[in-house]
Amino acid sequence: MSILYVGDYMFKRLSNFFMMKKTKRETKKEHLGKSNRYKNENIPKSIAEIKEKLNKDFTNCSDFVIREVEIGKLKTKIIVAFFEGFVDRQILSQNVIEPIINYSGNDEKNKIHELLKTNIISSCTISELNNYEDTIDGISSGEAVIFIEGESKAFKVGVKSPEKRAVEQPDTEVSIKGSREGFTENLRSNTILLRRRIKNPQFKIESIKLGEETKTDIAICYIDGIVKKEIIDEVRRRLQRIKIDAVLATGYLEQFIQDGKYPLFPMVGNSEKPDKVAAKLLEGRVAIIADGTPTVLTVPFLFIETLQAQEDYFGEFYFASFVRVLRYISLLISLYLPALYVALTTFHQTVIPFKLMLTMAASREGLPFSAFTEALLMVLTFEVLREAGIRMPRAIGQAVSIVGAIVIGESAVNAGIASAPLVIVSALAGICSFIVPPLMKTGAILRIGLLVAAEILGLMGIGVVTIVLITYLCNKRSFGIPYLTPFSPLHTADLKDSLIVVPIWAMFSRPRALTEGQDTTRTTGKSFSSKEGKTDE
């Protein structure tokens, strides 16, 4: 009986749990549906009714302005609705309000709609609106909307204020060579920065709005004829599937469109540099820009991109290849060095050279903690200092992180809490993690995971975690493209920009995995004809 009672109790608990989840989902759908209360609603023909509705919808909005005027001798009432500070008042007055008031024609009243569009308003951008929802979105987006007495149509006029942040070099991506320009928070400024670099009619920019409350403008950028149709279709599908109240940054979109629920490695690329994004578009990727944020997303994102840098293509290829290999080594050091130290000192002391073993044993004499505990404390301390340096004001953040690391490391050794070799190992692993910024967060988690495996099984534990990690990466895909391309599956033609870097003139084709079935030709190579003289080898 007790078993039946427990089973019945558990069944009721599970039923209540799933019912609560269903109720929450329905509540969310109902809330998101409230934003569509204007859907398919016609624009009232009465100016008085329009004013009443607008004042009701924008109640307690002190910056909302309704300017009522009459069109010249026709005396037809017109109202212009906009948000103060969102529009350029001078442009609005000169191009919209003054031409309406000063119009001296005697045309028939039933032609006012076409008259405004073709003869009176002199703004560069003017579009027709046929339902009330579009007028609300236009006003909320910073445009001026014109309503006409007796008409069920309205006009949206582009008179936004041009105030915006200047184009500057981004702090997050310092460039030694190449462009110093960076994206801003203005969507149109960002698309112009890309168009300036890709002067091609095949460069397409599609626009959608996301966020039931924010109505954020999103731009999907790609080069038709280079990007695979399957990739751009998948991008559209994932974006259109997003249902959320607000999109305040591209980070919101990243979590919705990335492959997998909880990916350990970055599955979506991001950058604040137009030249870097343009290069990725030319390789067959898609860029996603959101209004209000300078960070642009690029998909598909491959593991190899985390180890590539912009400077690799601006200088001598042999030095770029050396630095590329150095990045791979630094990644391995940042992940494995603390774990190897713990594994060797705990399980495999015989592998360590005798003299080095004596030095390490002398440094550990009298320490109260095991090698694992020391390593874990040092790794966590380094992560805390790194986070403090990022979050604090720039003027003192760097000084705090550097001085803090020196003081804490020296104090830990003098106090007998940690050994000097381990402090060096932890510091070297932390510094190497800075060389591969896209994997910095992932590296912190893996470093601790490998430490735990080394404490339990030694080198065997490190090997098991490595095998699991490689298997995981081989199974990952980003928008249908294998994550470890060009290594797995192997694309020999794309290896020219993988472990090493060959000269630009030798990269004859774009990445095959991204542009299969499209235009893959990048260059026909470099001419070494005798007329141009012999080239030094």
C-alpha positions as CSV (number, residue, x, y, z in Angstrom):
1,M,0.0,0.0,0.0
2,S,2.8,2.4,0.8
3,I,4.3,1.8,-2.6
4,L,1.0,2.6,-4.3
5,Y,0.7,5.7,-2.1
6,V,4.1,6.9,-3.1
7,G,3.4,6.2,-6.7
8,D,0.2,8.1,-6.6
9,Y,1.8,11.0,-4.9
10,M,4.6,11.2,-7.5
11,F,2.1,11.0,-10.3
12,K,0.2,13.9,-8.9
13,R,3.4,16.0,-8.4
14,L,4.4,15.3,-12.0
15,S,1.0,16.2,-13.4
16,N,1.0,19.5,-11.4
17,F,4.5,20.2,-12.7
18,F,3.6,19.8,-16.4
19,M,0.3,21.6,-15.9
20,M,2.1,24.6,-14.5
21,K,4.6,24.6,-17.4
22,K,1.6,24.5,-19.8
23,T,-0.1,27.4,-18.0
24,K,3.2,29.4,-18.1
25,R,3.6,28.8,-21.8
26,E,0.0,29.9,-22.4
27,T,0.5,33.0,-20.3
28,K,3.6,33.9,-22.3
29,K,1.8,33.4,-25.6
30,E,-1.1,35.6,-24.3
31,H,1.3,38.3,-23.2
32,L,3.2,38.3,-26.5
33,G,-0.1,38.4,-28.3
34,K,-1.0,41.7,-26.6
35,S,1.5,43.5,-28.7
36,N,-0.5,42.6,-31.8
37,R,-3.7,44.2,-30.6
38,Y,-3.6,46.7,-33.6
39,K,-3.2,43.9,-36.2
40,N,-5.2,44.5,-39.3
41,E,-6.9,47.6,-37.7
42,N,-7.8,50.2,-40.3
43,I,-6.7,53.9,-39.9
44,P,-9.7,56.0,-38.9
45,K,-10.8,58.7,-41.4
46,S,-11.7,61.2,-38.7
47,I,-8.8,63.4,-37.5
48,A,-10.6,63.7,-34.1
49,E,-10.8,59.9,-33.7
50,I,-7.1,59.5,-34.7
51,K,-6.0,62.1,-32.1
52,E,-8.1,60.4,-29.5
53,K,-6.5,57.0,-30.3
54,L,-3.0,58.3,-30.4
55,N,-3.3,60.2,-27.1
56,K,-4.8,57.0,-25.5
57,D,-2.0,54.8,-26.9
58,F,0.8,57.2,-25.9
59,T,-0.6,58.2,-22.5
60,N,2.0,59.6,-20.1
61,C,4.5,60.0,-22.9
62,S,5.7,63.5,-22.3
63,D,7.9,63.5,-25.4
64,F,5.0,62.5,-27.8
65,V,4.0,65.4,-30.1
66,I,0.9,65.9,-32.3
67,R,1.2,68.9,-34.7
68,E,-2.1,69.8,-36.3
69,V,-2.0,71.9,-39.5
70,E,-4.3,72.7,-42.5
71,I,-3.2,72.3,-46.1
72,G,-3.0,75.7,-47.8
73,K,-6.3,77.0,-49.3
74,L,-7.9,73.6,-49.2
75,K,-8.2,73.8,-45.4
76,T,-8.0,70.0,-45.1
77,K,-6.9,69.0,-41.6
78,I,-3.6,67.1,-41.3
79,I,-1.8,66.0,-38.2
80,V,1.9,65.1,-37.9
81,A,2.7,62.7,-35.0
82,F,6.3,62.1,-33.8
83,F,8.5,61.8,-30.7
84,E,10.4,64.9,-29.6
85,G,14.2,64.4,-29.9
86,F,13.8,61.4,-32.2
87,V,13.3,63.6,-35.3
88,D,15.2,66.5,-36.7
89,R,12.9,69.4,-36.1
90,Q,14.5,71.6,-38.7
91,I,14.1,69.0,-41.5
92,L,10.5,68.3,-40.3
93,S,9.6,72.0,-40.5
94,Q,11.3,72.7,-43.8
95,N,10.4,69.5,-45.7
96,V,7.0,68.6,-44.3
97,I,5.1,71.2,-42.2
98,E,6.0,74.4,-44.1
99,P,5.2,73.0,-47.6
100,I,1.9,71.8,-46.3
101,I,0.9,75.1,-44.8
102,N,2.2,77.2,-47.7
103,Y,0.6,75.2,-50.5
104,S,-1.3,77.5,-52.7
105,G,-2.9,75.1,-55.2
106,N,-6.7,74.7,-55.7
107,D,-6.7,70.9,-56.4
108,E,-9.7,68.8,-55.5
109,K,-9.8,67.4,-51.9
110,N,-10.0,63.8,-53.1
111,K,-6.5,64.2,-54.6
112,I,-4.8,65.4,-51.5
113,H,-3.3,61.9,-50.8
114,E,-1.4,61.9,-54.1
115,L,-0.7,65.6,-53.9
116,L,1.2,65.3,-50.6
117,K,3.2,62.4,-52.0
118,T,4.2,63.9,-55.3
119,N,4.0,67.7,-55.1
120,I,4.2,69.0,-51.5
121,I,6.4,66.9,-49.2
122,S,10.0,67.2,-50.2
123,S,11.5,64.5,-48.0
124,C,13.8,61.9,-49.6
125,T,12.0,58.9,-48.0
126,I,8.3,58.7,-47.8
127,S,6.2,55.5,-47.7
128,E,2.5,54.8,-47.6
129,L,0.9,53.0,-44.5
130,N,-2.4,51.2,-44.8
131,N,-3.1,50.0,-41.3
132,Y,-3.0,51.5,-37.8
133,E,-0.4,49.1,-36.5
134,D,2.2,50.3,-39.1
135,T,1.6,53.9,-38.0
136,I,2.3,53.0,-34.4
137,D,5.5,51.2,-35.4
138,G,6.6,54.1,-37.5
139,I,6.1,56.6,-34.7
140,S,7.9,54.4,-32.2
141,S,10.8,53.9,-34.6
142,G,11.5,57.6,-34.7
143,E,9.7,58.6,-38.0
144,A,7.1,61.3,-38.4
145,V,3.6,59.9,-39.5
146,I,1.2,62.1,-41.4
147,F,-2.6,61.5,-41.1
148,I,-5.1,63.2,-43.5
149,E,-8.7,64.0,-42.8
150,G,-11.0,61.7,-44.7
151,E,-8.3,59.3,-45.7
152,S,-7.8,55.7,-44.5
153,K,-4.1,55.9,-45.4
154,A,-1.1,57.7,-43.8
155,F,2.4,58.6,-44.7
156,K,5.7,57.8,-42.9
157,V,8.4,60.4,-43.6
158,G,12.1,59.8,-42.9
159,V,13.1,62.7,-40.7
160,K,15.2,60.9,-38.0
161,S,17.7,62.9,-36.2
162,P,21.2,62.1,-37.5
163,E,22.8,62.1,-34.0
164,K,24.9,59.0,-33.5
165,R,28.3,57.9,-32.2
166,A,31.2,58.5,-34.5
167,V,33.0,55.7,-36.3
168,E,35.9,54.7,-34.0
169,Q,38.3,51.9,-33.6
170,P,36.7,49.2,-31.3
171,D,38.5,48.6,-28.0
172,T,37.7,44.9,-28.1
173,E,39.6,44.2,-31.3
174,V,42.8,46.2,-31.6
175,S,44.3,46.1,-35.2
176,I,48.0,46.5,-35.8
177,K,47.5,46.7,-39.6
178,G,44.4,47.3,-41.6
179,S,41.3,49.5,-41.1
180,R,40.7,51.4,-37.8
181,E,37.0,51.7,-38.3
182,G,34.5,49.9,-36.1
183,F,30.7,49.4,-36.1
184,T,28.5,51.8,-34.2
185,E,25.0,51.5,-32.6
186,N,23.3,52.8,-35.7
187,L,22.1,50.1,-38.1
188,R,22.3,52.2,-41.3
189,S,25.8,53.4,-40.5
190,N,26.9,49.7,-40.1
191,T,25.4,48.7,-43.4
192,I,27.1,51.6,-45.1
193,L,30.4,50.5,-43.7
194,L,29.9,47.1,-45.3
195,R,28.7,48.5,-48.6
196,R,31.7,50.7,-48.8
197,R,33.9,47.5,-48.8
198,I,31.6,45.3,-51.0
199,K,30.6,47.5,-54.0
200,N,28.5,44.7,-55.6
201,P,24.8,44.6,-56.4
202,Q,24.9,40.9,-55.3
203,F,25.5,42.1,-51.7
204,K,22.0,41.8,-50.3
205,I,20.6,43.3,-47.1
206,E,17.2,41.9,-45.9
207,S,15.4,43.6,-43.0
208,I,13.1,42.2,-40.4
209,K,11.8,43.3,-37.0
210,L,12.2,41.3,-33.8
211,G,10.9,41.8,-30.3
212,E,7.2,42.2,-29.6
213,E,7.8,45.3,-27.5
214,T,11.0,46.8,-28.9
215,K,10.4,46.1,-32.6
216,T,14.2,46.1,-33.1
217,D,15.4,46.4,-36.7
218,I,17.5,43.4,-37.8
219,A,19.6,43.3,-41.0
220,I,20.6,40.0,-42.7
221,C,23.6,40.5,-44.9
222,Y,25.0,38.1,-47.5
223,I,26.4,37.9,-51.0
224,D,24.1,36.2,-53.4
225,G,26.0,33.8,-55.6
226,I,28.6,33.0,-52.9
227,V,26.6,31.9,-49.9
228,K,24.9,28.6,-50.0
229,K,21.1,28.8,-50.3
230,E,20.7,26.3,-47.5
231,I,22.6,28.5,-45.1
232,I,20.6,31.7,-45.8
233,D,17.3,29.8,-45.7
234,E,18.3,28.4,-42.3
235,V,19.3,31.8,-41.0
236,R,15.9,33.2,-42.0
237,R,14.0,30.3,-40.5
238,R,15.8,30.6,-37.1
239,L,15.3,34.3,-36.9
240,Q,11.6,34.2,-37.8
241,R,11.1,31.5,-35.2
242,I,12.2,33.9,-32.4
243,K,9.4,35.0,-30.1
244,I,10.6,37.4,-27.4
245,D,9.5,40.7,-25.9
246,A,12.8,42.5,-26.4
247,V,15.9,42.3,-28.5
248,L,18.4,44.8,-27.0
249,A,21.6,43.3,-28.4
250,T,22.8,40.7,-30.8
251,G,23.6,38.5,-27.8
252,Y,19.9,37.9,-27.4
253,L,19.8,36.6,-31.0
254,E,23.0,34.5,-30.5
255,Q,21.4,32.4,-27.9
256,F,18.3,31.7,-30.0
257,I,20.1,30.8,-33.3
258,Q,23.1,28.9,-32.1
259,D,23.1,25.1,-32.6
260,G,22.3,23.1,-29.5
261,K,20.8,24.1,-26.2
262,Y,24.0,24.4,-24.1
263,P,27.0,24.5,-26.5
264,L,30.3,24.5,-24.7
265,F,32.2,26.1,-27.6
266,P,31.2,29.3,-29.4
267,M,28.8,28.5,-32.3
268,V,28.2,32.0,-33.6
269,G,31.0,34.5,-34.5
270,N,30.9,38.1,-33.6
271,S,33.0,41.2,-34.5
272,E,33.0,45.0,-34.3
273,K,35.2,45.5,-37.3
274,P,33.7,46.0,-40.8
275,D,36.7,44.7,-42.7
276,K,36.6,41.4,-40.7
277,V,32.9,41.0,-41.3
278,A,33.3,41.8,-45.0
279,A,36.0,39.1,-45.3
280,K,33.7,36.6,-43.7
281,L,30.9,37.5,-46.1
282,L,33.2,37.0,-49.1
283,E,33.9,33.5,-47.7
284,G,30.2,32.6,-47.9
285,R,29.0,33.5,-44.4
286,V,25.9,35.5,-43.3
287,A,26.1,38.6,-41.1
288,I,23.3,39.6,-38.7
289,I,23.2,43.2,-37.5
290,A,20.9,44.6,-34.8
291,D,20.0,48.2,-34.4
292,G,21.4,49.6,-31.1
293,T,24.5,47.4,-30.8
294,P,28.0,47.6,-32.5
295,T,28.5,43.8,-32.4
296,V,27.7,42.0,-35.6
297,L,27.1,38.2,-35.7
298,T,28.5,35.9,-38.4
299,V,27.3,32.4,-39.2
300,P,28.3,29.6,-39.8
301,F,31.1,29.7,-37.2
302,L,33.9,27.1,-37.3
303,F,36.5,26.1,-34.7
304,I,39.3,27.3,-37.0
305,E,38.1,30.9,-36.8
306,T,39.0,31.1,-33.1
307,L,42.6,30.7,-34.0
308,Q,42.6,33.1,-37.0
309,A,43.5,36.8,-36.7
310,Q,43.1,39.7,-39.1
311,E,46.9,40.4,-39.2
312,D,47.6,36.9,-40.6
313,Y,46.7,38.2,-44.1
314,F,48.4,41.6,-44.0
315,G,52.1,40.6,-43.7
316,E,54.6,38.0,-44.6
317,F,53.0,34.6,-44.7
318,Y,55.9,32.7,-43.0
319,F,55.6,34.9,-39.9
320,A,51.8,34.6,-39.9
321,S,52.2,30.8,-40.1
322,F,54.7,31.0,-37.1
323,V,52.2,33.0,-35.1
324,R,49.3,30.7,-36.1
325,V,51.2,27.7,-34.8
326,L,52.1,29.7,-31.7
327,R,48.3,30.2,-31.1
328,Y,47.7,26.4,-31.3
329,I,50.5,25.8,-28.8
330,S,49.2,28.5,-26.5
331,L,45.7,27.0,-26.5
332,L,47.1,23.6,-25.6
333,I,49.2,25.1,-22.8
334,S,46.3,27.1,-21.4
335,L,44.1,24.0,-21.2
336,Y,46.6,21.2,-20.3
337,L,49.5,22.7,-18.3
338,P,47.9,22.9,-14.9
339,A,46.3,19.4,-15.3
340,L,49.6,17.9,-16.4
341,Y,51.3,19.4,-13.4
342,V,48.8,17.8,-11.0
343,A,48.9,14.5,-12.9
344,L,52.7,14.2,-12.8
345,T,53.2,15.3,-9.2
346,T,50.4,13.1,-8.0
347,F,50.5,9.9,-10.0
348,H,53.6,9.9,-12.3
349,Q,56.5,11.3,-10.4
350,T,58.9,8.9,-12.2
351,V,58.3,10.8,-15.5
352,I,59.7,14.0,-14.1
353,P,63.5,14.5,-14.4
354,F,65.3,13.8,-11.1
355,K,66.8,17.3,-10.6
356,L,63.5,18.9,-11.4
357,M,61.8,16.6,-9.1
358,L,64.1,17.6,-6.3
359,T,63.4,21.3,-6.9
360,M,59.6,20.7,-6.9
361,A,59.8,18.6,-3.8
362,A,61.8,21.3,-2.0
363,S,59.3,23.9,-3.0
364,R,56.3,21.8,-1.8
365,E,57.9,21.1,1.6
366,G,55.6,22.2,4.4
367,L,52.6,23.1,2.2
368,P,49.2,22.2,3.8
369,F,47.4,21.5,0.5
370,S,47.6,18.9,-2.2
371,A,48.8,19.8,-5.7
372,F,45.2,19.7,-7.0
373,T,43.9,22.1,-4.3
374,E,46.8,24.5,-4.9
375,A,46.2,24.4,-8.7
376,L,42.5,25.0,-8.3
377,L,43.0,27.9,-6.0
378,M,45.5,29.5,-8.3
379,V,43.4,29.0,-11.4
380,L,40.3,30.5,-9.7
381,T,42.3,33.4,-8.4
382,F,43.6,34.2,-11.8
383,E,40.0,34.1,-13.2
384,V,38.9,36.5,-10.4
385,L,41.7,38.9,-11.2
386,R,40.9,38.8,-14.9
387,E,37.2,39.5,-14.3
388,A,38.1,42.3,-11.9
389,G,40.4,43.9,-14.5
390,I,37.6,43.8,-17.1
391,R,34.8,45.2,-14.9
392,M,36.7,48.0,-13.3
393,P,37.3,51.3,-15.0
394,R,39.9,51.1,-17.7
395,A,42.2,53.5,-16.0
396,I,42.8,51.3,-13.0
397,G,41.5,47.9,-14.2
398,Q,44.7,46.9,-15.9
399,A,46.9,48.1,-13.0
400,V,44.7,46.2,-10.4
401,S,44.9,42.9,-12.4
402,I,48.7,43.1,-12.9
403,V,49.6,44.3,-9.4
404,G,47.1,42.0,-7.9
405,A,48.6,38.9,-9.7
406,I,52.1,39.8,-8.6
407,V,51.2,40.6,-4.9
408,I,48.9,37.5,-4.5
409,G,51.4,35.2,-6.2
410,E,54.3,36.3,-4.1
411,S,52.3,36.4,-0.9
412,A,50.9,32.9,-1.5
413,V,54.5,31.5,-1.9
414,N,55.8,33.4,1.1
415,A,52.9,32.3,3.3
416,G,53.4,28.6,2.4
417,I,50.0,28.3,0.7
418,A,51.3,27.5,-2.9
419,S,54.5,26.4,-4.4
420,A,56.5,28.7,-6.7
421,P,56.4,26.2,-9.7
422,L,52.6,26.0,-9.5
423,V,52.3,29.8,-9.4
424,I,54.4,29.9,-12.6
425,V,52.3,27.1,-14.2
426,S,49.0,28.9,-13.4
427,A,50.2,32.3,-14.6
428,L,51.6,30.8,-17.9
429,A,48.3,29.0,-18.5
430,G,46.3,32.2,-17.8
431,I,48.5,34.4,-20.1
432,C,48.3,31.8,-22.9
433,S,44.5,31.9,-22.7
434,F,44.6,35.6,-23.7
435,I,46.1,34.7,-27.0
436,V,42.8,33.0,-28.1
437,P,40.1,35.4,-26.9
438,P,37.1,33.6,-28.5
439,L,37.9,30.5,-26.4
440,M,38.7,32.3,-23.1
441,K,35.4,31.4,-21.4
442,T,35.4,27.9,-22.7
443,G,39.0,27.5,-21.7
444,A,38.3,28.4,-18.1
445,I,35.7,25.6,-17.8
446,L,37.8,23.0,-19.6
447,R,40.9,23.9,-17.5
448,I,39.0,23.1,-14.3
449,G,37.5,19.9,-15.8
450,L,40.9,18.7,-16.9
451,L,42.2,19.4,-13.4
452,V,39.5,17.3,-11.8
453,A,40.2,14.4,-14.3
454,A,44.0,14.6,-13.6
455,E,43.3,14.4,-9.8
456,I,41.2,11.3,-10.2
457,L,42.9,9.3,-12.9
458,G,46.1,11.2,-13.7
459,L,47.2,11.1,-17.4
460,M,44.5,8.5,-18.1
461,G,41.9,11.0,-16.9
462,I,43.3,13.7,-19.2
463,G,43.3,11.3,-22.1
464,V,39.7,10.3,-21.5
465,V,38.5,13.9,-21.3
466,T,40.5,14.7,-24.5
467,I,38.8,11.8,-26.4
468,V,35.4,12.9,-25.2
469,L,36.1,16.5,-26.2
470,I,37.3,15.5,-29.7
471,T,34.2,13.3,-30.2
472,Y,32.0,16.2,-29.0
473,L,33.6,18.6,-31.5
474,C,33.4,16.1,-34.4
475,N,29.6,15.8,-33.8
476,K,29.0,19.6,-33.7
477,R,27.6,21.5,-36.6
478,S,27.1,25.2,-37.2
479,F,24.1,25.9,-39.5
480,G,24.7,22.5,-41.1
481,I,28.5,22.9,-41.6
482,P,30.8,20.5,-39.6
483,Y,32.4,22.5,-36.8
484,L,35.9,21.1,-37.3
485,T,36.0,21.8,-41.0
486,P,38.5,21.6,-42.8
487,F,40.0,18.9,-40.5
488,S,36.9,16.8,-40.1
489,P,35.7,16.1,-42.8
490,L,39.0,16.7,-44.5
491,H,39.1,19.4,-47.2
492,T,42.7,19.5,-48.5
493,A,42.1,22.7,-50.5
494,D,41.1,24.6,-47.4
495,L,44.1,23.5,-45.4
496,K,46.0,26.5,-46.8
497,D,44.4,28.7,-44.1
498,S,44.4,26.3,-41.2
499,L,47.5,25.2,-39.3
500,I,49.6,27.5,-41.5
501,V,48.9,30.4,-43.7
502,V,49.9,30.5,-47.4
503,P,50.2,33.8,-49.4
504,I,46.9,35.4,-50.5
505,W,47.7,34.8,-54.1
506,A,47.9,31.0,-53.4
507,M,44.4,30.8,-51.9
508,F,42.7,30.1,-55.2
509,S,39.3,29.2,-53.8
510,R,36.9,30.1,-51.0
511,P,36.1,27.5,-48.3
512,R,34.4,24.6,-50.1
513,A,32.2,23.7,-47.2
514,L,30.6,27.2,-47.2
515,T,30.3,27.9,-50.9
516,E,29.7,24.4,-52.4
517,G,27.6,24.8,-55.6
518,Q,28.3,28.5,-55.7
519,D,31.1,30.8,-57.0
520,T,34.2,29.4,-55.2
521,T,36.9,31.2,-57.2
522,R,38.9,33.7,-55.1
523,T,41.9,34.4,-57.3
524,T,43.7,33.0,-60.4
525,G,47.1,33.3,-58.7
526,K,50.1,35.5,-59.2
527,S,51.8,36.0,-62.5
528,F,55.6,35.2,-62.6
529,S,56.2,36.0,-66.3
530,S,59.6,37.1,-67.5
531,K,58.3,40.5,-68.5
532,E,57.7,41.4,-64.9
533,G,61.2,40.3,-63.9
534,K,62.2,37.4,-61.7
535,T,60.9,37.2,-58.2
536,D,63.3,36.4,-55.4
537,E,62.7,33.1,-53.8
